[in-house]
Structure formats: structure tokens, C-alpha cells
Amino acid sequence: LLNAIYSAKERIWIVTPYFVPDENMIQALVIAHHKGVDVKLITPKDSDHLLVDMVRSSYMRELDEIGADVVLYEGEMLHAKAILFDEIGGMVGSVNLDNRSLFLNYEVVSFVYSSEFIESIEGWMDTLMQDSSRGIEKPSKGREALENIMKVFAPLL
């Protein structure tokens, strides 16, 4: 996954309900954006887990502040997981972008390198973005402090 992020030259479009990356992954996405890669994170405006929302906000804001496209889906709970890398391929499966899914649970993903797959997933992601808002609001000082405290628990989520 990290190799695919570092290798991307045009785009990395991510759909995930729970975005709680480890430092390696967030750094890879930041570097990709600075290289000119179109980094999009499509995630529900509000997930179905308040604790995860508290932890993920600082990571989402970090991407938003550097100019990556943080897209907040405003429809029903978005529980899909997919990533597109350039026009080369993509990843779909049950893995969320969090430590538990990536390193503890027995999650399953498929890397697919089919132009039909890429076109289909891209169309679906475009549809998701039509029912979405963009950007993360700056939190109050209290919320920011609570989010920073909650990041301690990020490896457990």
C-alpha cells in the first residue's frame, strides 16, 4: 500500500469510512500531494463511531491544510473501501485505513489492474463527490485538545 502511494504520479483517490492512518501513511500522502499527485479522501461527514470521528479529524485536517481534497460525503453512512492509483489500478476490499484493519484484523483486499474496473470505480467516486461538501472546519481549542488526546488511542482503533 505504501509502495503504491509513493509510486503514484497522477492521483490517489481514497474512499474509507474510518481514516485513522499511521504516521507512515499520512506522511506518504503528504509527500504525494507535494509531488503534484491529486490526493482525494472521500469519507462520511460523520461516521457511525464518535470516537473514530474524534481521532480522524486531525488527520483529515492535516490533509486539508496542505491542499489535498478532503471530500465529506453527506449521504447515508458510507461504508465502502476503495483506492484508485493513477490509471494503473486500484484496491477494493474490507480494509479501512486504520491500524486495526491494516495490521490486526484479518481484512481482505484485492488489487485490480483492469481499465474497466478503474473506469467503474472512478464513476462511482465521482457520484459520491456530487453529494458531498469539501474541507474541514477549524475546531475550537477544546475540541482540538480533545482530538490530540484521542490520537493516543489511534493505534487501537
VMD Tcl script that builds the backbone (N, CA, C; Angstrom):
set m [mol new atoms 471]
animate dup $m
set s [atomselect $m all]
$s set {name element resname resid chain x y z} {
  {N N LEU 1 A 0.831 -1.193 0.000}
  {CA C LEU 1 A 0.000 0.000 0.000}
  {C C LEU 1 A 0.872 1.253 0.000}
  {N N LEU 2 A 1.880 1.265 0.869}
  {CA C LEU 2 A 2.785 2.422 0.889}
  {C C LEU 2 A 3.541 2.558 -0.424}
  {N N ASN 3 A 3.955 1.438 -0.980}
  {CA C ASN 3 A 4.656 1.483 -2.260}
  {C C ASN 3 A 3.753 2.071 -3.347}
  {N N ALA 4 A 2.488 1.684 -3.359}
  {CA C ALA 4 A 1.546 2.221 -4.352}
  {C C ALA 4 A 1.355 3.727 -4.158}
  {N N ILE 5 A 1.297 4.185 -2.916}
  {CA C ILE 5 A 1.152 5.623 -2.646}
  {C C ILE 5 A 2.398 6.367 -3.123}
  {N N TYR 6 A 3.572 5.869 -2.762}
  {CA C TYR 6 A 4.810 6.536 -3.174}
  {C C TYR 6 A 5.028 6.480 -4.682}
  {N N SER 7 A 4.513 5.453 -5.336}
  {CA C SER 7 A 4.695 5.301 -6.779}
  {C C SER 7 A 3.710 6.103 -7.616}
  {N N ALA 8 A 2.628 6.557 -7.011}
  {CA C ALA 8 A 1.595 7.286 -7.765}
  {C C ALA 8 A 2.172 8.563 -8.366}
  {N N LYS 9 A 1.761 8.837 -9.578}
  {CA C LYS 9 A 2.241 10.033 -10.274}
  {C C LYS 9 A 1.123 11.018 -10.584}
  {N N GLU 10 A -0.122 10.549 -10.681}
  {CA C GLU 10 A -1.240 11.415 -11.059}
  {C C GLU 10 A -2.303 11.557 -9.970}
  {N N ARG 11 A -2.734 10.411 -9.399}
  {CA C ARG 11 A -3.812 10.501 -8.416}
  {C C ARG 11 A -3.794 9.351 -7.435}
  {N N ILE 12 A -4.317 9.679 -6.251}
  {CA C ILE 12 A -4.636 8.699 -5.216}
  {C C ILE 12 A -5.999 9.126 -4.683}
  {N N TRP 13 A -7.020 8.403 -5.054}
  {CA C TRP 13 A -8.378 8.693 -4.587}
  {C C TRP 13 A -8.772 7.594 -3.608}
  {N N ILE 14 A -9.110 7.998 -2.392}
  {CA C ILE 14 A -9.389 7.060 -1.307}
  {C C ILE 14 A -10.837 7.217 -0.854}
  {N N VAL 15 A -11.536 6.094 -0.732}
  {CA C VAL 15 A -12.855 6.071 -0.091}
  {C C VAL 15 A -12.726 5.155 1.114}
  {N N THR 16 A -13.012 5.684 2.289}
  {CA C THR 16 A -12.962 4.887 3.514}
  {C C THR 16 A -13.852 5.536 4.570}
  {N N PRO 17 A -14.550 4.728 5.362}
  {CA C PRO 17 A -15.375 5.311 6.422}
  {C C PRO 17 A -14.568 5.752 7.636}
  {N N TYR 18 A -13.439 5.091 7.871}
  {CA C TYR 18 A -12.640 5.365 9.067}
  {C C TYR 18 A -11.205 5.645 8.643}
  {N N PHE 19 A -10.829 6.916 8.637}
  {CA C PHE 19 A -9.492 7.310 8.201}
  {C C PHE 19 A -8.651 7.636 9.423}
  {N N VAL 20 A -7.924 6.638 9.915}
  {CA C VAL 20 A -7.034 6.808 11.061}
  {C C VAL 20 A -5.691 6.181 10.682}
  {N N PRO 21 A -4.944 6.862 9.801}
  {CA C PRO 21 A -3.704 6.286 9.288}
  {C C PRO 21 A -2.576 6.337 10.314}
  {N N ASP 22 A -1.577 5.482 10.111}
  {CA C ASP 22 A -0.390 5.605 10.938}
  {C C ASP 22 A 0.477 6.717 10.353}
  {N N GLU 23 A 1.539 7.076 11.043}
  {CA C GLU 23 A 2.381 8.197 10.605}
  {C C GLU 23 A 3.009 7.956 9.237}
  {N N ASN 24 A 3.369 6.703 8.940}
  {CA C ASN 24 A 3.958 6.399 7.635}
  {C C ASN 24 A 2.986 6.703 6.494}
  {N N MET 25 A 1.730 6.327 6.677}
  {CA C MET 25 A 0.757 6.526 5.617}
  {C C MET 25 A 0.403 8.004 5.444}
  {N N ILE 26 A 0.203 8.729 6.529}
  {CA C ILE 26 A -0.142 10.150 6.392}
  {C C ILE 26 A 1.031 10.894 5.752}
  {N N GLN 27 A 2.245 10.535 6.140}
  {CA C GLN 27 A 3.426 11.176 5.555}
  {C C GLN 27 A 3.535 10.861 4.066}
  {N N ALA 28 A 3.238 9.628 3.674}
  {CA C ALA 28 A 3.267 9.250 2.258}
  {C C ALA 28 A 2.248 10.054 1.463}
  {N N LEU 29 A 1.067 10.266 2.019}
  {CA C LEU 29 A 0.035 11.055 1.330}
  {C C LEU 29 A 0.442 12.523 1.224}
  {N N VAL 30 A 1.046 13.055 2.268}
  {CA C VAL 30 A 1.525 14.444 2.235}
  {C C VAL 30 A 2.605 14.594 1.162}
  {N N ILE 31 A 3.537 13.666 1.135}
  {CA C ILE 31 A 4.602 13.715 0.130}
  {C C ILE 31 A 4.014 13.596 -1.272}
  {N N ALA 32 A 3.067 12.689 -1.451}
  {CA C ALA 32 A 2.424 12.530 -2.763}
  {C C ALA 32 A 1.777 13.844 -3.207}
  {N N HIS 33 A 1.080 14.493 -2.295}
  {CA C HIS 33 A 0.458 15.777 -2.641}
  {C C HIS 33 A 1.505 16.806 -3.041}
  {N N HIS 34 A 2.590 16.878 -2.295}
  {CA C HIS 34 A 3.652 17.836 -2.608}
  {C C HIS 34 A 4.348 17.522 -3.933}
  {N N LYS 35 A 4.282 16.267 -4.380}
  {CA C LYS 35 A 4.823 15.887 -5.685}
  {C C LYS 35 A 3.863 16.242 -6.818}
  {N N GLY 36 A 2.667 16.738 -6.477}
  {CA C GLY 36 A 1.695 17.095 -7.504}
  {C C GLY 36 A 0.646 16.032 -7.774}
  {N N VAL 37 A 0.606 14.992 -6.962}
  {CA C VAL 37 A -0.394 13.940 -7.114}
  {C C VAL 37 A -1.731 14.460 -6.574}
  {N N ASP 38 A -2.820 14.183 -7.290}
  {CA C ASP 38 A -4.171 14.556 -6.870}
  {C C ASP 38 A -4.603 13.597 -5.760}
  {N N VAL 39 A -4.502 14.057 -4.510}
  {CA C VAL 39 A -4.885 13.241 -3.359}
  {C C VAL 39 A -6.289 13.638 -2.942}
  {N N LYS 40 A -7.211 12.678 -3.017}
  {CA C LYS 40 A -8.590 12.885 -2.585}
  {C C LYS 40 A -8.914 11.873 -1.499}
  {N N LEU 41 A -9.525 12.357 -0.441}
  {CA C LEU 41 A -10.036 11.496 0.616}
  {C C LEU 41 A -11.544 11.687 0.641}
  {N N ILE 42 A -12.281 10.641 0.350}
  {CA C ILE 42 A -13.740 10.675 0.366}
  {C C ILE 42 A -14.179 9.843 1.556}
  {N N THR 43 A -14.833 10.487 2.496}
  {CA C THR 43 A -15.210 9.832 3.742}
  {C C THR 43 A -16.528 10.429 4.221}
  {N N PRO 44 A -17.291 9.711 5.027}
  {CA C PRO 44 A -18.549 10.283 5.503}
  {C C PRO 44 A -18.299 11.538 6.345}
  {N N LYS 45 A -19.209 12.487 6.229}
  {CA C LYS 45 A -19.085 13.693 7.052}
  {C C LYS 45 A -19.064 13.298 8.525}
  {N N ASP 46 A -19.945 12.394 8.895}
  {CA C ASP 46 A -19.981 11.841 10.246}
  {C C ASP 46 A -20.042 10.332 10.118}
  {N N SER 47 A -19.091 9.642 10.740}
  {CA C SER 47 A -19.134 8.183 10.697}
  {C C SER 47 A -20.113 7.697 11.758}
  {N N ASP 48 A -20.205 6.404 11.901}
  {CA C ASP 48 A -21.107 5.845 12.909}
  {C C ASP 48 A -20.396 5.555 14.231}
  {N N HIS 49 A -19.174 6.109 14.400}
  {CA C HIS 49 A -18.429 5.936 15.644}
  {C C HIS 49 A -17.850 7.287 16.075}
  {N N LEU 50 A -18.389 7.858 17.131}
  {CA C LEU 50 A -17.946 9.163 17.621}
  {C C LEU 50 A -16.464 9.164 17.968}
  {N N LEU 51 A -15.977 8.104 18.592}
  {CA C LEU 51 A -14.571 8.032 18.971}
  {C C LEU 51 A -13.670 8.115 17.740}
  {N N VAL 52 A -14.031 7.390 16.700}
  {CA C VAL 52 A -13.252 7.432 15.463}
  {C C VAL 52 A -13.307 8.830 14.860}
  {N N ASP 53 A -14.476 9.460 14.901}
  {CA C ASP 53 A -14.592 10.831 14.378}
  {C C ASP 53 A -13.647 11.779 15.098}
  {N N MET 54 A -13.520 11.609 16.406}
  {CA C MET 54 A -12.634 12.477 17.181}
  {C C MET 54 A -11.170 12.265 16.776}
  {N N VAL 55 A -10.801 11.033 16.507}
  {CA C VAL 55 A -9.412 10.738 16.171}
  {C C VAL 55 A -9.108 11.105 14.719}
  {N N ARG 56 A -10.019 10.810 13.803}
  {CA C ARG 56 A -9.741 11.008 12.380}
  {C C ARG 56 A -9.696 12.472 11.974}
  {N N SER 57 A -10.362 13.338 12.718}
  {CA C SER 57 A -10.462 14.750 12.336}
  {C C SER 57 A -9.105 15.418 12.171}
  {N N SER 58 A -8.175 15.151 13.063}
  {CA C SER 58 A -6.866 15.807 12.961}
  {C C SER 58 A -6.107 15.334 11.717}
  {N N TYR 59 A -6.239 14.064 11.352}
  {CA C TYR 59 A -5.581 13.553 10.149}
  {C C TYR 59 A -6.219 14.149 8.891}
  {N N MET 60 A -7.542 14.231 8.902}
  {CA C MET 60 A -8.243 14.819 7.764}
  {C C MET 60 A -7.883 16.294 7.616}
  {N N ARG 61 A -7.799 16.990 8.739}
  {CA C ARG 61 A -7.442 18.407 8.716}
  {C C ARG 61 A -6.009 18.598 8.215}
  {N N GLU 62 A -5.115 17.687 8.580}
  {CA C GLU 62 A -3.735 17.767 8.107}
  {C C GLU 62 A -3.694 17.713 6.585}
  {N N LEU 63 A -4.457 16.815 5.990}
  {CA C LEU 63 A -4.521 16.743 4.525}
  {C C LEU 63 A -5.175 17.986 3.943}
  {N N ASP 64 A -6.248 18.432 4.557}
  {CA C ASP 64 A -6.968 19.616 4.071}
  {C C ASP 64 A -6.067 20.851 4.105}
  {N N GLU 65 A -5.283 21.006 5.161}
  {CA C GLU 65 A -4.434 22.185 5.316}
  {C C GLU 65 A -3.316 22.265 4.281}
  {N N ILE 66 A -2.867 21.125 3.764}
  {CA C ILE 66 A -1.824 21.169 2.734}
  {C C ILE 66 A -2.414 21.315 1.334}
  {N N GLY 67 A -3.742 21.245 1.236}
  {CA C GLY 67 A -4.391 21.423 -0.064}
  {C C GLY 67 A -4.889 20.156 -0.709}
  {N N ALA 68 A -4.775 19.020 -0.027}
  {CA C ALA 68 A -5.381 17.791 -0.553}
  {C C ALA 68 A -6.897 17.973 -0.520}
  {N N ASP 69 A -7.605 17.238 -1.339}
  {CA C ASP 69 A -9.056 17.370 -1.470}
  {C C ASP 69 A -9.744 16.441 -0.472}
  {N N VAL 70 A -10.244 16.998 0.625}
  {CA C VAL 70 A -10.967 16.226 1.625}
  {C C VAL 70 A -12.454 16.399 1.328}
  {N N VAL 71 A -13.076 15.298 0.930}
  {CA C VAL 71 A -14.465 15.292 0.474}
  {C C VAL 71 A -15.306 14.595 1.533}
  {N N LEU 72 A -16.308 15.309 2.053}
  {CA C LEU 72 A -17.155 14.768 3.115}
  {C C LEU 72 A -18.508 14.372 2.535}
  {N N TYR 73 A -18.714 13.079 2.424}
  {CA C TYR 73 A -19.950 12.543 1.869}
  {C C TYR 73 A -21.099 12.800 2.830}
  {N N GLU 74 A -22.183 13.391 2.328}
  {CA C GLU 74 A -23.291 13.783 3.192}
  {C C GLU 74 A -24.507 12.885 3.065}
  {N N GLY 75 A -24.380 11.790 2.336}
  {CA C GLY 75 A -25.481 10.836 2.232}
  {C C GLY 75 A -25.502 9.922 3.447}
  {N N GLU 76 A -26.172 8.778 3.285}
  {CA C GLU 76 A -26.208 7.789 4.357}
  {C C GLU 76 A -24.789 7.330 4.667}
  {N N MET 77 A -24.621 6.601 5.745}
  {CA C MET 77 A -23.294 6.142 6.138}
  {C C MET 77 A -22.594 5.442 4.976}
  {N N LEU 78 A -21.433 5.923 4.648}
  {CA C LEU 78 A -20.613 5.373 3.576}
  {C C LEU 78 A -19.665 4.358 4.194}
  {N N HIS 79 A -19.861 3.093 3.882}
  {CA C HIS 79 A -19.044 2.056 4.495}
  {C C HIS 79 A -18.150 1.352 3.485}
  {N N ALA 80 A -18.050 1.893 2.292}
  {CA C ALA 80 A -17.236 1.284 1.241}
  {C C ALA 80 A -15.769 1.623 1.435}
  {N N LYS 81 A -14.924 0.770 0.866}
  {CA C LYS 81 A -13.480 0.978 0.937}
  {C C LYS 81 A -12.883 0.726 -0.433}
  {N N ALA 82 A -12.227 1.735 -0.979}
  {CA C ALA 82 A -11.586 1.599 -2.291}
  {C C ALA 82 A -10.524 2.673 -2.440}
  {N N ILE 83 A -9.521 2.379 -3.245}
  {CA C ILE 83 A -8.479 3.355 -3.560}
  {C C ILE 83 A -8.147 3.206 -5.042}
  {N N LEU 84 A -8.029 4.336 -5.732}
  {CA C LEU 84 A -7.545 4.338 -7.110}
  {C C LEU 84 A -6.151 4.935 -7.138}
  {N N PHE 85 A -5.257 4.285 -7.877}
  {CA C PHE 85 A -3.901 4.768 -8.070}
  {C C PHE 85 A -3.713 5.061 -9.550}
  {N N ASP 86 A -3.549 6.328 -9.886}
  {CA C ASP 86 A -3.343 6.743 -11.273}
  {C C ASP 86 A -4.382 6.074 -12.169}
  {N N GLU 87 A -3.966 5.696 -13.357}
  {CA C GLU 87 A -4.808 4.921 -14.271}
  {C C GLU 87 A -4.339 3.477 -14.291}
  {N N ILE 88 A -3.528 3.125 -13.295}
  {CA C ILE 88 A -2.890 1.810 -13.266}
  {C C ILE 88 A -3.764 0.760 -12.604}
  {N N GLY 89 A -4.349 1.096 -11.467}
  {CA C GLY 89 A -5.125 0.100 -10.751}
  {C C GLY 89 A -5.759 0.647 -9.506}
  {N N GLY 90 A -6.315 -0.260 -8.746}
  {CA C GLY 90 A -6.984 0.148 -7.529}
  {C C GLY 90 A -7.065 -0.986 -6.539}
  {N N MET 91 A -7.588 -0.650 -5.390}
  {CA C MET 91 A -7.710 -1.590 -4.304}
  {C C MET 91 A -9.136 -1.534 -3.779}
  {N N VAL 92 A -9.767 -2.666 -3.617}
  {CA C VAL 92 A -11.093 -2.747 -3.000}
  {C C VAL 92 A -11.083 -3.902 -2.014}
  {N N GLY 93 A -11.895 -3.774 -0.984}
  {CA C GLY 93 A -11.968 -4.855 -0.014}
  {C C GLY 93 A -12.575 -4.394 1.287}
  {N N SER 94 A -12.234 -5.093 2.346}
  {CA C SER 94 A -12.835 -4.806 3.643}
  {C C SER 94 A -11.952 -3.954 4.543}
  {N N VAL 95 A -10.750 -3.616 4.100}
  {CA C VAL 95 A -9.803 -2.910 4.965}
  {C C VAL 95 A -10.100 -1.408 5.023}
  {N N ASN 96 A -10.186 -0.895 6.247}
  {CA C ASN 96 A -10.254 0.547 6.473}
  {C C ASN 96 A -8.822 1.059 6.551}
  {N N LEU 97 A -8.641 2.345 6.418}
  {CA C LEU 97 A -7.291 2.900 6.565}
  {C C LEU 97 A -7.064 3.269 8.021}
  {N N ASP 98 A -6.950 2.241 8.838}
  {CA C ASP 98 A -6.627 2.387 10.250}
  {C C ASP 98 A -5.750 1.211 10.663}
  {N N ASN 99 A -5.096 1.351 11.781}
  {CA C ASN 99 A -4.145 0.327 12.230}
  {C C ASN 99 A -4.793 -1.028 12.471}
  {N N ARG 100 A -5.968 -1.029 13.068}
  {CA C ARG 100 A -6.633 -2.297 13.369}
  {C C ARG 100 A -6.902 -3.078 12.086}
  {N N SER 101 A -7.462 -2.409 11.086}
  {CA C SER 101 A -7.762 -3.090 9.824}
  {C C SER 101 A -6.501 -3.514 9.093}
  {N N LEU 102 A -5.498 -2.653 9.089}
  {CA C LEU 102 A -4.292 -2.944 8.321}
  {C C LEU 102 A -3.379 -3.977 8.973}
  {N N PHE 103 A -3.313 -3.986 10.305}
  {CA C PHE 103 A -2.300 -4.795 10.956}
  {C C PHE 103 A -2.800 -5.847 11.945}
  {N N LEU 104 A -4.038 -5.761 12.405}
  {CA C LEU 104 A -4.518 -6.702 13.414}
  {C C LEU 104 A -5.606 -7.644 12.899}
  {N N ASN 105 A -6.620 -7.083 12.267}
  {CA C ASN 105 A -7.725 -7.904 11.790}
  {C C ASN 105 A -7.327 -8.652 10.521}
  {N N TYR 106 A -8.047 -9.667 10.239}
  {CA C TYR 106 A -7.808 -10.433 9.012}
  {C C TYR 106 A -8.677 -9.858 7.901}
  {N N GLU 107 A -8.328 -8.678 7.451}
  {CA C GLU 107 A -9.076 -7.991 6.396}
  {C C GLU 107 A -8.595 -8.485 5.038}
  {N N VAL 108 A -9.444 -8.326 4.055}
  {CA C VAL 108 A -9.148 -8.821 2.724}
  {C C VAL 108 A -9.255 -7.671 1.724}
  {N N VAL 109 A -8.283 -7.574 0.836}
  {CA C VAL 109 A -8.342 -6.605 -0.261}
  {C C VAL 109 A -7.902 -7.283 -1.545}
  {N N SER 110 A -8.326 -6.692 -2.622}
  {CA C SER 110 A -7.867 -7.118 -3.939}
  {C C SER 110 A -7.290 -5.907 -4.643}
  {N N PHE 111 A -6.134 -6.094 -5.238}
  {CA C PHE 111 A -5.576 -5.077 -6.113}
  {C C PHE 111 A -5.996 -5.460 -7.521}
  {N N VAL 112 A -6.603 -4.515 -8.222}
  {CA C VAL 112 A -7.149 -4.786 -9.544}
  {C C VAL 112 A -6.495 -3.842 -10.543}
  {N N TYR 113 A -6.111 -4.383 -11.690}
  {CA C TYR 113 A -5.401 -3.607 -12.697}
  {C C TYR 113 A -6.149 -3.613 -14.027}
  {N N SER 114 A -7.443 -3.499 -13.981}
  {CA C SER 114 A -8.289 -3.547 -15.174}
  {C C SER 114 A -8.792 -2.149 -15.503}
  {N N SER 115 A -8.699 -1.758 -16.767}
  {CA C SER 115 A -9.179 -0.429 -17.160}
  {C C SER 115 A -10.690 -0.307 -16.942}
  {N N GLU 116 A -11.442 -1.398 -17.132}
  {CA C GLU 116 A -12.890 -1.371 -16.881}
  {C C GLU 116 A -13.172 -1.134 -15.398}
  {N N PHE 117 A -12.397 -1.783 -14.538}
  {CA C PHE 117 A -12.552 -1.593 -13.099}
  {C C PHE 117 A -12.259 -0.140 -12.717}
  {N N ILE 118 A -11.161 0.380 -13.199}
  {CA C ILE 118 A -10.772 1.758 -12.883}
  {C C ILE 118 A -11.863 2.728 -13.323}
  {N N GLU 119 A -12.370 2.559 -14.532}
  {CA C GLU 119 A -13.421 3.430 -15.045}
  {C C GLU 119 A -14.690 3.333 -14.200}
  {N N SER 120 A -15.055 2.128 -13.817}
  {CA C SER 120 A -16.250 1.916 -12.996}
  {C C SER 120 A -16.113 2.550 -11.615}
  {N N ILE 121 A -14.995 2.312 -10.946}
  {CA C ILE 121 A -14.778 2.868 -9.607}
  {C C ILE 121 A -14.662 4.395 -9.664}
  {N N GLU 122 A -14.006 4.906 -10.695}
  {CA C GLU 122 A -13.889 6.361 -10.847}
  {C C GLU 122 A -15.273 6.996 -11.004}
  {N N GLY 123 A -16.139 6.395 -11.804}
  {CA C GLY 123 A -17.509 6.907 -11.966}
  {C C GLY 123 A -18.277 6.896 -10.661}
  {N N TRP 124 A -18.125 5.807 -9.896}
  {CA C TRP 124 A -18.780 5.710 -8.594}
  {C C TRP 124 A -18.265 6.791 -7.640}
  {N N MET 125 A -16.936 7.002 -7.625}
  {CA C MET 125 A -16.363 8.037 -6.758}
  {C C MET 125 A -16.844 9.425 -7.179}
  {N N ASP 126 A -16.931 9.679 -8.483}
  {CA C ASP 126 A -17.455 10.963 -8.964}
  {C C ASP 126 A -18.880 11.182 -8.468}
  {N N THR 127 A -19.685 10.136 -8.483}
  {CA C THR 127 A -21.065 10.228 -7.988}
  {C C THR 127 A -21.086 10.553 -6.499}
  {N N LEU 128 A -20.219 9.907 -5.725}
  {CA C LEU 128 A -20.136 10.195 -4.291}
  {C C LEU 128 A -19.791 11.667 -4.051}
  {N N MET 129 A -18.885 12.193 -4.856}
  {CA C MET 129 A -18.430 13.573 -4.648}
  {C C MET 129 A -19.520 14.596 -4.977}
  {N N GLN 130 A -20.514 14.208 -5.776}
  {CA C GLN 130 A -21.609 15.129 -6.097}
  {C C GLN 130 A -22.488 15.393 -4.876}
  {N N ASP 131 A -22.583 14.433 -3.969}
  {CA C ASP 131 A -23.408 14.569 -2.762}
  {C C ASP 131 A -22.544 14.885 -1.547}
  {N N SER 132 A -21.537 15.726 -1.748}
  {CA C SER 132 A -20.558 15.955 -0.691}
  {C C SER 132 A -20.215 17.428 -0.531}
  {N N SER 133 A -19.605 17.724 0.599}
  {CA C SER 133 A -19.017 19.042 0.827}
  {C C SER 133 A -17.510 18.843 0.908}
  {N N ARG 134 A -16.805 19.941 0.949}
  {CA C ARG 134 A -15.341 19.843 0.975}
  {C C ARG 134 A -14.778 20.660 2.124}
  {N N GLY 135 A -13.659 20.198 2.628}
  {CA C GLY 135 A -12.929 20.943 3.637}
  {C C GLY 135 A -13.353 20.621 5.055}
  {N N ILE 136 A -12.445 20.879 5.962}
  {CA C ILE 136 A -12.645 20.621 7.384}
  {C C ILE 136 A -12.625 21.951 8.120}
  {N N GLU 137 A -13.614 22.151 8.968}
  {CA C GLU 137 A -13.660 23.380 9.760}
  {C C GLU 137 A -12.599 23.339 10.853}
  {N N LYS 138 A -12.089 24.509 11.179}
  {CA C LYS 138 A -11.125 24.609 12.284}
  {C C LYS 138 A -11.884 24.348 13.580}
  {N N PRO 139 A -11.349 23.471 14.431}
  {CA C PRO 139 A -12.050 23.142 15.675}
  {C C PRO 139 A -11.834 24.214 16.741}
  {N N SER 140 A -12.690 24.188 17.730}
  {CA C SER 140 A -12.467 25.040 18.888}
  {C C SER 140 A -11.216 24.545 19.611}
  {N N LYS 141 A -10.667 25.355 20.479}
  {CA C LYS 141 A -9.464 24.958 21.227}
  {C C LYS 141 A -9.732 23.702 22.065}
  {N N GLY 142 A -10.921 23.637 22.674}
  {CA C GLY 142 A -11.277 22.474 23.480}
  {C C GLY 142 A -11.367 21.206 22.650}
  {N N ARG 143 A -12.024 21.313 21.496}
  {CA C ARG 143 A -12.148 20.142 20.605}
  {C C ARG 143 A -10.773 19.714 20.104}
  {N N GLU 144 A -9.942 20.686 19.742}
  {CA C GLU 144 A -8.598 20.359 19.252}
  {C C GLU 144 A -7.788 19.639 20.328}
  {N N ALA 145 A -7.897 20.094 21.560}
  {CA C ALA 145 A -7.187 19.444 22.660}
  {C C ALA 145 A -7.692 18.017 22.855}
  {N N LEU 146 A -9.010 17.832 22.800}
  {CA C LEU 146 A -9.593 16.504 22.949}
  {C C LEU 146 A -9.158 15.590 21.799}
  {N N GLU 147 A -9.142 16.109 20.569}
  {CA C GLU 147 A -8.690 15.319 19.415}
  {C C GLU 147 A -7.245 14.884 19.592}
  {N N ASN 148 A -6.400 15.784 20.077}
  {CA C ASN 148 A -4.986 15.442 20.282}
  {C C ASN 148 A -4.815 14.381 21.363}
  {N N ILE 149 A -5.612 14.464 22.401}
  {CA C ILE 149 A -5.569 13.438 23.450}
  {C C ILE 149 A -6.029 12.102 22.878}
  {N N MET 150 A -7.075 12.137 22.057}
  {CA C MET 150 A -7.630 10.906 21.478}
  {C C MET 150 A -6.668 10.241 20.491}
  {N N LYS 151 A -5.743 11.016 19.896}
  {CA C LYS 151 A -4.774 10.425 18.962}
  {C C LYS 151 A -3.896 9.375 19.642}
  {N N VAL 152 A -3.778 9.456 20.962}
  {CA C VAL 152 A -3.030 8.449 21.700}
  {C C VAL 152 A -3.645 7.066 21.471}
  {N N PHE 153 A -4.971 7.031 21.292}
  {CA C PHE 153 A -5.671 5.771 21.116}
  {C C PHE 153 A -5.762 5.328 19.657}
  {N N ALA 154 A -5.238 6.123 18.738}
  {CA C ALA 154 A -5.327 5.809 17.306}
  {C C ALA 154 A -4.817 4.407 16.971}
  {N N PRO 155 A -3.698 3.957 17.543}
  {CA C PRO 155 A -3.239 2.602 17.191}
  {C C PRO 155 A -4.210 1.493 17.606}
  {N N LEU 156 A -5.122 1.784 18.512}
  {CA C LEU 156 A -6.065 0.776 18.968}
  {C C LEU 156 A -7.348 0.737 18.144}
  {N N LEU 157 A -7.568 1.767 17.320}
  {CA C LEU 157 A -8.822 1.842 16.561}
  {C C LEU 157 A -8.758 1.098 15.255}
}
mol reanalyze $m
mol bondsrecalc $m
mol representation Tube
mol addrep $m
